[in-house]
Amino acid sequence: MAASSSIPASSLDRRRHPVRADLAAASYAGSVSARQFVEGRAMRISADFADIRPVADQARPIDTQALFGETFTVYEIRDDGWAWGQLETDGYVGYLPAEAVSEAGAPATHRVAVPRSYRYPGAELKLPPVGLLSLGARVRVTGNATTRGLDYAVLEDGSAMVARHLERLDHIAGDWVAVAESLLGTPYLWGGRTSLGLDCSALVQLAAQQAGIALPRDSDMLEVEAGVALEPGDGVPSDLRRGDLLFWKGHVGIICDPATLLHANGFTMTVAREPVETALARIARSEWGRLTGWRRFA
């Protein structure tokens, strides 16, 4: 039964609220209008990664991507093979292929700590890989093995990964900007969130996650919620520090040092370093306009 509330689904950010006019998460009952409310089912991403779209249409651009081992709460599985739900990591809502999710099982223990690493059917690098997992993907380690001096982590399904490519979920990286720098040269991909292709905000989110900093997905969200706001002023901001974030309308970059910006961008179509002064002038002239924000993690 629909709630008596007059708040329409269209008034909520579709990226963050599992609410549609016809269907909404049960937790919204009594606060929004929807024809049906359902309890979600926590499932696990079982594909190497899965594209998340705003609508159930392969021709539409992707919003973001879910990584292997992440939890995706499913509110609807359609007959045409799409699942609609919410990614636990950052709360993003959308549609992905139903075949990309499976039963949740026991919780993950480790995450991938390098740009990407193969998953093998056993502890042997000569075997044909069964997957290629990206930075931040989550796995459950249940054992270990050593083959010709190389240590492997054995996963719950019997597959194996190089042990030093993983870290425990509670590990805190000392320098999250160094993690971002390890992704230099990664191709730019609108909505991408893997080391095979990512966008500006995914670069920030994935790298900061390794330092225990949980961030929202998109640049407009980051500009409001990441760290604390500083006054950008005109020209190059004063007192830039490593790890500061600079924002334009629709874009974000990371300060490596006071003179250097690191960002996934549509100019080089890669994750690249660029002099701050050059980036400010070029972006103002041909892309996103003037700087709109400057934020710092305390």
HELIX and SHEET records of a PDB file:
HELIX    1   1 ALA A    9  SER A   11  5                                   3    
HELIX    2   2 ALA A   26  TYR A   28  5                                   3    
HELIX    3   3 ALA A   98  ALA A  100  5                                   3    
HELIX    4   4 ALA A  163  HIS A  165  5                                   3    
HELIX    5   5 TRP A  176  GLU A  181  1                                   6    
HELIX    6   6 CYS A  200  GLN A  209  1                                  10    
HELIX    7   7 SER A  219  GLU A  225  1                                   7    
HELIX    8   8 VAL A  276  SER A  286  1                                  11    
SHEET    1   A 2 ALA A  24  ALA A  25  0                                        
SHEET    2   A 2 PHE A  37  VAL A  38  1                                        
SHEET    1   B 5 VAL A  93  PRO A  97  0                                        
SHEET    2   B 5 TRP A  82  LEU A  87 -1                                        
SHEET    3   B 5 THR A  71  ILE A  77 -1                                        
SHEET    4   B 5 ARG A  41  ILE A  45 -1                                        
SHEET    5   B 5 VAL A 101  GLU A 103 -1                                        
SHEET    1   C 2 PHE A  49  ILE A  52  0                                        
SHEET    2   C 2 THR A  64  LEU A  67 -1                                        
SHEET    1   D 3 ARG A 138  VAL A 139  0                                        
SHEET    2   D 3 HIS A 110  VAL A 112 -1                                        
SHEET    3   D 3 LEU A 166  ARG A 168 -1                                        
SHEET    1   E 2 ARG A 116  ARG A 119  0                                        
SHEET    2   E 2 GLY A 131  SER A 134 -1                                        
SHEET    1   F 3 VAL A 141  THR A 147  0                                        
SHEET    2   F 3 LEU A 150  LEU A 155 -1                                        
SHEET    3   F 3 ALA A 160  VAL A 162 -1                                        
SHEET    1   G 2 ARG A 193  THR A 194  0                                        
SHEET    2   G 2 GLY A 197  LEU A 198 -1                                        
SHEET    1   H 6 VAL A 228  LEU A 230  0                                        
SHEET    2   H 6 GLY A 293  ARG A 296 -1                                        
SHEET    3   H 6 LEU A 245  TRP A 248 -1                                        
SHEET    4   H 6 HIS A 251  ASP A 257 -1                                        
SHEET    5   H 6 THR A 260  ASN A 265 -1                                        
SHEET    6   H 6 THR A 270  PRO A 275 -1                                        
END                                                                             
